[in-house]
Amino acid sequence: MVQSPQRSCDQAGACAVIPVFNHGRTVGAVVRGALEHASTVLVCDDGSTDGSGDEAEKAGAIVLRQPTNQGKGAALRRLLEEAGRRGFRYAIALDADGQHLPEDLPKVAAATREDPGSLVIGARDLIAAGAPSSSEFGRKFSNFWVWFEAGARVDDSQSGFRAYPLPETLKLRTLNRRYDFEVEILLQAAWAGLPLRSVPIGVIYPKDRISHFRPFLDNARISLLNTLTCLRLLLPLPLAPRLRGLPHQPGLSLFRLRRWAWLGGEGPVWRTLAAIAGILPVLLMSSPWWLVLAAFACALAGLGAVPALASAWAFQSLRGRGLAPLPSAGIVVGALLALGVYEAMTRPRAPSRWTGQSRGGVLGHWFFYQVTRVFGISAAYWALYPVAFYFVLGARTARNASMQFLDRAIGPARGFRRFARTYQHILTFARTLVDRALLATRGPSVFRVEEIGLDYIRNAAAEGRGGILLTAHMGNWDVAGGLLRGGRGGDVNLAIVAFQGEQERIARYVKKAHGPGPRVIAVGGDEMLSSLEMIRALREGTLLAIQGDRSVDRHVARVPFLGREASFPVGPFMLAAVSGAPLIATFSIQLGPATYRFFAQPPLRLRFERGRDRDTQLREWVEQYVRQLESLAREFPYQWFNFYDFWDAGPTLPVKSAKPPAAS
């Protein structure tokens, strides 16, 4: 296998961004240094009068120009918007004055891959750089205010060397346009639930460094921002859109006290108790002071003064309309309970790194196998409806991933319609489990299959030189593999390249219950051994079925898919080019119960052209495949079965235990 064809920032889906104002002497060197680690460097010339933009352009940057100086914050905001428009996942910002070292870009980029969605801050070593003591004091003072106002601890809130997660950052509302922007965006990110992560970086303080930070005026702006923020925190008003669940932060910060007192805990238990606490004073006591006292008690207890007061007002309103006390109380408690359930269901969580594991596994296969065998096909399909509903409610990661994908493949939706689409999506996936059981119990003859291009596979098998069947988690390739081995594909020697763990367990279960299945070549462990086994299988004339939409190592290409870049493996294409085996893109689409369309594309004979960069050729082949996959995903959106954060997921981690569920 080849080494990663991308630079460190490219692997993280990141570009470098540099705001510049009259740094013509240094910006060129900064751009050239950044280009060693990022293929794209964006520079915003914020009204420079010394030719800074021209110097950046000569060095290889893409330059955005603002006719007048609008401030560092305004320049950064424009750079982030442009990076987002170009499809980048992250924008890594560094200063143009030479203070930041471009060689620290790989360190910051690596942190974004380890914790996708986090805002990464480069923490400067001011003491080693010989910075004045006032700089160290100012940093500690600023760090304190970020913690006090947002509950988040950071090591260097004044550092401009940062990696901004673009989809999340662009949803945050910022008002400030100069240096106070960098403090405001940290507060907004922390309020939204984004992790703030620090990594150590180097820094240089040359004597002739040009700084446009005006100590009196800019410090006054930052002080005003902190003052207004503290006043804002005293009011029960929204601070930022909730993008992630808020982590527990130690210490009595103003932000934590505010949430505890005004809003209280989230979830059905907390909201139900708040409703009861608001209703009882109105029901049992006539004086409004009892309600004030109850609200104060709720604030101290963490039930939240706002939910309690809202419950009291709603209860009084219903009583004023002539409704009896008991039904009025039932309606209010039911409404707060429903709010708590909604909060529990929709509370965002940090995306986890996909490991090749997914829900279901042997138990799910066994259950549907037994239902199909004992009660028949219809009973198995009817059993899917409550099972799918349960997974929509309980499998938060899968639910959120489905909603994200369908928003891109079909278009945005809200409310019940969005929930209903995801239910249909998971129900469609559940039907594939029934069809796998149906194949095991009834055999391939029970399926109705529309075959297109199957001769390409037959011919590759007849040649005896092996081949690569490149498929994806679209439709039901497991059933297609069974149909191939059941006679439709002729005498096919088939092997499946799969992740370690549950695939082996399912293979053993199927073999024990239904006879030998296809050979499984496990990946996710030793790359070299897996590669050698695949090459050996091809030389033996085996057709290898490989998933082309999940990466198992760092050898990936990030290419556009449904409007945003995602990682796709280059390994199958490298294997085809090195071995000379034909590569055939195959898909199996479910048209209805036990009804499929199985089609194969004409075989590709991939060869590396002399004189051309291999990485470029690999990327072109990947892009060609992804265009086919994207077209299918738009045509059959409910048959896309990657139920994890597909766009932000890094390479799959090796599976070390024998417990992971079946890849779905």
Secondary structure, DSSP 8 states (H G I E B T S, - for coil): -----S-HHHHTTEEEEEEESS-TTTHHHHHHHHHTT-S-EEEEEES-SSSHHHHHHHTT-EEEEESS---HHHHHHHHHHHHHHTT-SEEEE--SSS-B-GGGHHHHHHHHHHSTT-EEEEEE-HHHHT--HHHHHHHHHHHHHHHHHHS---S-TT---EEEEHHHHTTS-----STHHHHHHHHHHHHHT--EEEEEE-B---TT------HHHHHHHHHHHHHHHHHHHTS----S---S------S--HHHHHIIIII---SHHHHHHHHHHHHHHHHH---HHHHHHHHHHHHHHTS-HHHHHHHHHHHHHHHHTT--HHHHHHHHHHHHHHHHHHHHHH---------S--S-HHHHHHHHHHHHHHH-HHHHHHHHHHHHHHHHHH-HHHHHHHHHHHHHHT----HHHHHHHHHHHHHHHHHHHHHHHHHHHH-GGG-EEEEESHHHHHHHHHHTS-EEEEE-SBB-HHHHHHHIIIIITSS--EEEEEESSHHHHHHHHHHHHHS---EEEEESS-HHHHHHHHHHHHHTT-EEEEESS--SSS-EEEEEETTEEEEEE-HHHHHHHHH---EEEEEEEEEETTEEEEEE---B-----TTS-HHHHHHHHHHHHHHHHHHHHHHSGGGB---S-TTT--S-----SS------
